[in-house]
Amino acid sequence: MQKKKVLMLAYQFPPMGGAGVQRTLKFAKYLPQFGWEPIIYTVDHKKGVNDPTLSNEVKHIRIIRTKSHDLTHWKKPFHILGKFLSRKLLIPDGEWLWYRKNRRSILEYVKEIQPDVIYSTSYPYSDHLLGLYVKKHYKEIPWVVDFRDEWTKNPYILDMNYSSYRRKIEQKMEADVVANCDYFITNSPFMLEGFMEDYDLKDKSIVIPNGYDVSDFEGLEVEITKREKLTITYAGSMYGRRKPDYFLKALNRAIEDKIVDEKDIRLQFVGDFSKQNIEKISGMLGNKNIVKFYPYMEHKKSIECLLNSDVLLLIVGNGVGDKNFYTGKIFEYINTQKTIFGLVPKDGAAAMVIEETKTGYVVDSSEVDKIATCIGDIYSRWKQGTLEVQPNYEAIRQYDRVNLTKQLSKVFDRVSQG
């Protein structure tokens, strides 16, 4: 039986590394199991964080690579000007030029491929502008939009303090995308609720969360014996409201109050951290020789690092809109059977996942006293050898990437059948 075709518009795609590529990568990897042939329309990524190992997962898939037109890739010292122009002038994001320069190209590929469905995913939001452009020229082709993050209500965008003029432009763009798409996907129920406050999505929306890929956990080297130090690992990026300040204050307090022994603690940060972040974290810990920073790792290596930890630190901001976020790493965290220390909004998406899967602690990210108390409890249990969690495996399995891709395929089936 011949597979149906879906053209996936995704600026962020391997060999680009980072959390942003994982969702589309795993969908593309598993869609053929459910009768769909994915064709990826993306960029020829050469600069920034790369993870070539991810490309091995989609060798069998056709990938169309185009020039990125990224101003931040200008040569030094002009890249500073490029960053300024990209952030201040291009709306809705720095990838607007990619959308603008590839409008003719995408229509030619649509004519050649004749896809049964168009799929666009954000961030960047320019992916959806490209999808909207296709939809206006090929109204008969169903268009599915996938929001990995909110747009105009995104707390990180709200913190940018953009002008009211720019906000109105982006609100108009968002409204056009929502009005013209055939189906609307978000990755958390809280996010969908936010969109439904502004738009009528009752009969054309679904929540498909992020997840974990079982194959990413295979063939890894994992220590079996107890580690000499309580190893606490944070994996992922750190920006905006997502910062470890309150955790570090609480850890300092727990050490100074002799709730924990400094010599028993190892704190690890794994990811693409700026020099400024590294210096700030090190400075907050003073003379304590307990922290180590690891640069961005290949995806499976980062999971191996999680499996060789005792506690996995998860941080989500505590401002307006932050409760809507999971962070991508949480789903790999829950499949490690390690204790998650979630400094997250108690009534938010991340807390919901930790609690339903029974995989760790949830503490408001700004409550230093409670964080310090939890650090003491974790330390005591580690010393006693009773730190293991008792997960709800059935709840965890619902976040398997294969199951999530099956849900996406059903959306494609539905819209393509009219």
For each residue, the residues with C-beta under 8 A, 3 or more apart:
1: 35
2:
3: 32 35 36 37
4: 35 36 37 116 117 412 416
5: 36 37 38 39 113 114 115 116 117
6: 31 36 37 38 39 115 116 117 118 119 412
7: 39 41 109 110 113 115 117 118 119
8: 24 27 28 38 39 40 41 119 120 121
9: 41 42 106 118 119 120 121 127 130 131 134
10: 13 21 24 40 41 42 120 121 127
11: 42 43 68 95 98 124 126 127
12: 16 18 20 21 24 42 123 124
13: 10 16 21 24 25 40 42 43 45 63
14: 17 21 25 51 52 54 55 57 58
15: 45 50 51 52 54 55
16: 12 13 20 21 43 45 48 49 50 51
17: 14 21 49 50 51 54 296 298 299
18: 12 21 49 51 237 272 296
19: 22 236 237 327 328 329
20: 12 16 23 123 148 328
21: 10 12 13 14 16 17 18 24 25 54
22: 19 25 26 210 299 328
23: 20 26 27 121 146 148 187 210 328
24: 8 10 12 13 21 27 28 40 121
25: 13 14 21 22 28 29 54 57 58
26: 22 23 29 30 211 213 401 404 405
27: 8 23 24 30 31 38 401 404 405 408
28: 8 24 25 31 38 40 58 61
29: 25 26 57 58 213 401 405
30: 26 27 33 34 401 402 405 406
31: 6 27 28 34 36 37 38 405 408 409
32: 3 35 36 37 38 60
33: 30 402 405 406
34: 30 31 405 406 409
35: 1 3 4 32 409 413
36: 3 4 5 6 31 32 409 412
37: 3 4 5 6 31 32
38: 5 6 8 27 28 31 32 61
39: 5 6 7 8 61 62 63 64 113 115
40: 8 10 13 24 28 58 61 62 63 64
41: 7 8 9 10 64 66 106 109 130
42: 9 10 11 12 13 45 63 64 65 66
43: 11 13 16 65 66 67 68 70 98
44: 65 66 67 68
45: 13 15 16 42 48 50 65 68
46:
47: 70 73
48: 16 45
49: 16 17 18 272 296
50: 15 16 17 45
51: 14 15 16 17 18 54 296 298 299
52: 14 15 55 56
53: 56 298 299 300
54: 14 15 17 21 25 51 57 58 299
55: 14 15 52 58 59
56: 52 53 59
57: 14 25 29 54
58: 14 25 28 29 40 54 55 61 63
59: 55 56
60: 32
61: 28 38 39 40 58
62: 39 40
63: 13 39 40 42 58
64: 39 40 41 42 109
65: 42 43 44 45
66: 41 42 43 44 98 102 105
67: 43 44 98 101
68: 11 43 44 45 73 95 98
69: 97 98 100 101
70: 43 47 73 82 86 94 95 97 98
71: 74 82 83 85 86 90 94 97
72: 79 82 83 86 94
73: 47 68 70 79 82
74: 71 78 79 81 82
75: 78 79
76: 79
77: 80 81
78: 74 75 81 82
79: 72 73 74 75 76 82 83
80: 77 83 84
81: 74 77 78 84 85
82: 70 71 72 73 74 78 79 85 86
83: 71 72 79 80 86 87
84: 80 81 87 88
85: 71 81 82 88 89 90
86: 70 71 72 82 83 89 90 94
87: 83 84 90 94
88: 84 85
89: 85 86
90: 71 85 86 87 93 94 95 96 97
91: 96 166 169 170 173
92: 96 124 125 126 129 151 169 170 173
93: 90 96 123 124 125 126
94: 70 71 72 86 87 90 97 124
95: 11 68 70 90 98 99 124 126 127
96: 90 91 92 93 99 100 126 129
97: 69 70 71 90 94 100 101
98: 11 43 66 67 68 69 70 95 101 102 126 130
99: 95 96 102 103 126 127 129 130 133
100: 69 96 97 103
101: 67 69 97 98 105
102: 66 98 99 105 106 130
103: 99 100 106 107 130 133
104: 107 108
105: 66 101 102 108 109
106: 9 41 102 103 109 110 130 133 134
107: 103 104 110 111 133 134 137
108: 104 105 111 112
109: 7 41 64 105 106 112 113
110: 7 106 107 113 114 115 118 134 137 138 141
111: 107 108 114
112: 108 109
113: 5 7 39 109 110
114: 5 110 111
115: 5 6 7 39 110 118 141
116: 4 5 6 141 142 412 416
117: 4 5 6 7 141 142 143 144 412 415 416
118: 6 7 9 110 115 131 134 135 138 141 142 143 144
119: 6 7 8 9 131 143 144 145 146 412
120: 8 9 10 127 128 130 131 143 144 145 146
121: 8 9 10 23 24 127 145 146 147 148
122: 125 127 128 145 146 147 148 149 151
123: 12 20 93 127 148 149
124: 11 12 92 93 94 95 127
125: 92 93 122 128 129 151 170 173 174
126: 11 92 93 95 96 98 99 129 130
127: 9 10 11 95 99 120 121 122 123 124 130 131
128: 120 122 125 131 132 145 173 177
129: 92 96 99 125 126 132 133 173 177
130: 9 41 98 99 102 103 106 120 126 127 133 134
131: 9 118 119 120 127 128 134 135 143 145 177 181
132: 128 129 135 136 143 176 177 180
133: 99 103 106 107 129 130 136 137
134: 9 106 107 110 118 130 131 137 138 141 143
135: 118 131 132 138 139 141 143 180 181
136: 132 133 139 180
137: 107 110 133 134
138: 110 118 134 135 141
139: 135 136
140:
141: 110 115 116 117 118 134 135 138
142: 116 117 118 182 183 415 416
143: 117 118 119 120 131 132 134 135 180 181 182 183
144: 117 118 119 120 181 182 183 184 185 411 412 415
145: 119 120 121 122 128 131 177 178 181 183 184 185
146: 23 119 120 121 122 185 186 187 208
147: 121 122 150 151 184 185 186 187 191 195
148: 20 23 121 122 123 187 210
149: 122 123 154 156 191 325
150: 147 153 154 155 191 194 195 321 324
151: 92 122 125 147 154 157 170 174
152: 157 167 170 171 174
153: 150 158 194 321 324
154: 149 150 151 157 158 321
155: 150 158 159 240 241 317 319 320 321 322 325
156: 149 159 160 239 240 241
157: 151 152 154 160 162
158: 153 154 155 320 321
159: 155 156 240 241 319
160: 156 157
161:
162: 157 166 167 170
163: 166 167
164: 167 168
165: 168 169
166: 91 162 163 169 170
167: 152 162 163 164 170 171
168: 164 165 171 172
169: 91 92 165 166 172 173
170: 91 92 125 151 152 162 166 167 173 174
171: 152 167 168 174 175
172: 168 169 175 176
173: 91 92 125 128 129 169 170 176 177
174: 125 151 152 170 171 177 178
175: 171 172 178 179 198 199
176: 132 172 173 179 180
177: 128 129 131 132 145 173 174 180 181
178: 145 174 175 181 184 195 199 201
179: 175 176 199
180: 132 135 136 143 176 177
181: 131 135 143 144 145 177 178 184 204
182: 142 143 144 204 415
183: 142 143 144 145 204 205 206 411 414 415
184: 144 145 147 178 181 195 201 204 205 206
185: 144 145 146 147 205 206 207 208 408 411
186: 146 147 191 192 195 205 207 208
187: 23 146 147 148 191 207 208 209 210 326
188: 191 192 207 209 324 325 326 349
189: 192 193 207 349
190: 193 194 323 324 348 349
191: 147 149 150 186 187 188 194 195 207 324 349
192: 186 188 189 195 196 201 205 207
193: 189 190 196 197
194: 150 153 190 191 197 198 321 324
195: 147 150 178 184 186 191 192 198 199 201 205
196: 192 193 199 200 201 202 205
197: 193 194
198: 175 194 195
199: 175 178 179 195 196
200: 196
201: 178 184 192 195 196 204 205
202: 196 205
203:
204: 181 182 183 184 201
205: 183 184 185 186 192 195 196 201 202
206: 183 184 185 407 411
207: 185 186 187 188 189 191 192
208: 146 185 186 187 404 407 408 411
209: 187 188 326 331 353 399 404
210: 22 23 148 187 326 328 330 331 399 404
211: 26 331 399 400 401 403 404
212: 216 217 331 332 334 335 399 400 401
213: 26 29 216 217 400 401
214: 217 218 335 400 401 402
215: 218
216: 212 213 299 300 303 332
217: 212 213 214 220 303 307 335 336
218: 214 215
219: 300
220: 217 300 303 304 307
221: 304 308
222: 304 307 308
223: 227 308
224:
225:
226: 385
227: 223 230 231 266 308 310
228:
229: 263 264 265 266
230: 227 260 264 265 266 310 311 378 379 382
231: 227 266 268 308 309 310 311
232: 265 266 267 268 309 310 311 312 313 341
233: 268 269 270 305 306 309 311 312 313
234: 238 244 267 268 269 270 271 312 313 314 315
235: 270 271 302 305 306 312 329
236: 19 270 271 327 328 329
237: 18 19 242 271 272 273
238: 234 242 243 244 269 271 273 277 315
239: 156 242
240: 155 156 159 243 317
241: 155 156 159 317 318 319 322
242: 237 238 239 315 316 317 327
243: 238 240 315
244: 234 238 247 248 281 313 315
245: 248 249 284
246: 249 250 343 365 366 367 368 371
247: 244 250 251 313 315 343 365 371
248: 244 245 251 252 281 284 285
249: 245 246 252 253 284 368
250: 246 247 253 254 368 369 371 372 375
251: 247 248 254 255 260 265 267 285 372 375
252: 248 249 255 256 284 285 286 288
253: 249 250 256 257 259 368 372
254: 250 251 257 259 260 372 375 376 379
255: 251 252 258 259 260 261 262 265 288
256: 252 253
257: 253 254 372
258: 255 261
259: 253 254 255 372 375 376 379
260: 230 251 254 255 264 265 375 376 379
261: 255 258 264 265
262: 255 265 288 290
263: 229
264: 229 230 260 261 379 383
265: 229 230 232 251 255 260 261 262 290 379
266: 227 229 230 231 232 290 292
267: 232 234 251 285 290 291 292
268: 231 232 233 234 291 292 293 294 305 309
269: 233 234 238 273 278 281 291 292 293 294
270: 233 234 235 236 294 297 302 305
271: 234 235 236 237 238 294 295 296
272: 18 49 237 295 296
273: 237 238 269 277 278 293
274: 277 278
275: 278 279
276: 279 280
277: 238 273 274 280 281
278: 269 273 274 275 281 282 293
279: 275 276 282 283
280: 276 277 283 284
281: 244 248 269 277 278 284 285 291 293
282: 278 279 285 291
283: 279 280 286
284: 245 248 249 252 280 281
285: 248 251 252 267 281 282 288 290 291
286: 252 283
287:
288: 252 255 262 285 291
289:
290: 262 265 266 267 285
291: 267 268 269 281 282 285 288
292: 266 267 268 269
293: 268 269 273 278 281
294: 268 269 270 271 297 305
295: 271 272
296: 17 18 49 51 271 272
297: 270 294 301 302 305
298: 17 51 53 301 302
299: 17 22 51 53 54 216 302 303
300: 53 216 219 220 303 304
301: 297 298 304 305
302: 235 270 297 298 299 305 306
303: 216 217 220 299 300 306 307 332 336
304: 220 221 222 300 301 307 308
305: 233 235 268 270 294 297 301 302 308 309
306: 233 235 302 303 309 312 332 333 336 338
307: 217 220 222 303 304 336 338
308: 221 222 223 227 231 304 305
309: 231 232 233 268 305 306 312 338
310: 227 230 231 232 338 339 382 387
311: 230 231 232 233 338 339 340 341 378 387
312: 232 233 234 235 306 309 333 336 338 339 340 341 360
313: 232 233 234 244 247 341 343
314: 234 327 329 330 333 340 341 342 343 344 350 354
315: 234 238 242 243 244 247 343 344 365
316: 242 322 325 327 342 343 344 345 348 350 365
317: 155 240 241 242 322 325 365
318: 241 322 345 364 365 366
319: 155 159 241 322
320: 155 158
321: 150 153 154 155 158 194 324 325
322: 155 241 316 317 318 319 325 345 348
323: 190 345 347 348 349
324: 150 153 188 190 191 194 321 348 349
325: 149 155 188 316 317 321 322 348 349 350
326: 187 188 209 210 330 331 349 350 353
327: 19 236 242 314 316 330 350
328: 19 20 22 23 210 236 331 332
329: 19 235 236 314 332 333
330: 210 314 326 327 333 334 340 342 350 353 354
331: 209 210 211 212 326 328 334 335 353 399
332: 212 216 303 306 328 329 335 336
333: 306 312 314 329 330 336 338 340 359
334: 212 330 331 340 353 354 357 359 391 396 399
335: 212 214 217 331 332 396 399
336: 217 303 306 307 312 332 333
337: 359 388 389 391
338: 306 307 309 310 311 312 333 389
339: 310 311 312 359 360 361 378 387 388 389
340: 311 312 314 330 333 334 354 359 360 361 389
341: 232 311 312 313 314 360 361 363 374 378
342: 314 316 330 350 351 354 360 361 362 363
343: 246 247 313 314 315 316 363 364 365 371
344: 314 315 316 348 350 351 354 362 363 364 365
345: 316 318 322 323 348 350 351 364 365
346: 351 362 364
347: 323 351
348: 190 316 322 323 324 325 344 345 351 352
349: 188 189 190 191 323 324 325 326 352 353
350: 314 316 325 326 327 330 342 344 345 353 354
351: 342 344 345 346 347 348 354 355 362
352: 348 349 355 356
353: 209 326 330 331 334 349 350 356 357 399
354: 314 330 334 340 342 344 350 351 357 359 360 361 362
355: 351 352 358 362
356: 352 353 392 395
357: 334 353 354 391 392 395 396
358: 355 389 390 391 392 395
359: 333 334 337 339 340 354 389 391 396
360: 312 339 340 341 342 354 389
361: 339 340 341 342 354 374 378
362: 342 344 346 351 354 355
363: 341 342 343 344 367 370 371 374
364: 318 343 344 345 346 367 370
365: 246 247 315 316 317 318 343 344 345
366: 246 318
367: 246 363 364 370 371
368: 246 249 250 253 371 372
369: 250 372 373
370: 363 364 367 373 374
371: 246 247 250 343 363 367 368 374 375
372: 250 251 253 254 257 259 368 369 375 376
373: 369 370 376 377
374: 341 361 363 370 371 377 378
375: 250 251 254 259 260 371 372 378 379
376: 254 259 260 372 373 379 380
377: 373 374 380 381
378: 230 311 339 341 361 374 375 381 382 387
379: 230 254 259 260 264 265 375 376 382 383
380: 376 377 383 384
381: 377 378 384 386 387
382: 230 310 378 379 385 387
383: 264 379 380
384: 380 381
385: 226 382
386: 381
387: 310 311 339 378 381 382
388: 337 339
389: 337 338 339 340 358 359 360
390: 358
391: 334 337 357 358 359 395 396
392: 356 357 358 395 396
393: 396 397
394: 397 398
395: 356 357 358 391 392 398
396: 334 335 357 359 391 392 393 399
397: 393 394 400 403
398: 394 395 403
399: 209 210 211 212 331 334 335 353 396 403 404
400: 211 212 213 214 397 403 404
401: 26 27 29 30 211 212 213 214 404 405
402: 30 33 214 405 406
403: 211 397 398 399 400 406 407
404: 26 27 208 209 210 211 399 400 401 407 408
405: 26 27 29 30 31 33 34 401 402 408 409
406: 30 33 34 402 403 409 410
407: 206 208 403 404 410 411
408: 27 31 185 208 404 405 411 412
409: 31 34 35 36 405 406 412 413
410: 406 407 413 414
411: 144 183 185 206 208 407 408 414 415
412: 4 6 36 116 117 119 144 408 409 415 416
413: 35 409 410 416 417
414: 183 410 411 417
415: 117 142 144 182 183 411 412 418
416: 4 116 117 142 412 413
417: 413 414
418: 415
